[in-house]
Amino acid sequence: MKIPEKIKPILLKITKPEGHELEFWKFLDGDQLTDKLFELSSELILSELDEDTLPKGYKLVAYLYYWEHNCQFSGWYAFHNLKSYTSKIIECYREIGMSSEASALEKAEIAWFESDGDHDKTGVAYGSVENEYKVDFDRFDFFIDYFKKNAHLFYD
């Protein structure tokens, strides 16, 4: 297994300043790993690379962490900001085994656009789904566990 050549410049950009290995997911844990995956996500989304052509691990990181980043800073406006990505994002949650989060986001997205961006109605719709991942830190813990157990998804 090897890291795809087209990914290496991005990995170098985010790992070199701290002296981390390119395969940082093997060596980092907790907040350090979460921060690095957020950074990787932003770099992937902003790059010219097509996330859908990359090994699955990079695609998942790109969409999941970019969504979470937008939610942290924009709240439910993330639905508006990332409208062209939401179906891929929701699919990624399902793919990693977070179906309840995917269903909650689907309901919230419908409520957001049907209510012309009403935060309260969107929150109620999101909360109407039984979902053990409503708290962002629970999602981040799940992500770390998932990517640690599925590190092979970062390789060709």
Protein Blocks (a to p, Z undefined) as FASTA:
>chain_A
ZZdfklmmmmmmmmmmnopafklmlmggcjllmmmmmmmmmmmmmmmbdfklpcfklmmm
mmmmmmmmmmmmnommlmmmmmmmmmmmmmmmmmnopamlmmmmmmmmmmmmmnnopakl
mmmmmmmpccfklpmklmmmmmmmmmmmmmmmmpZZ
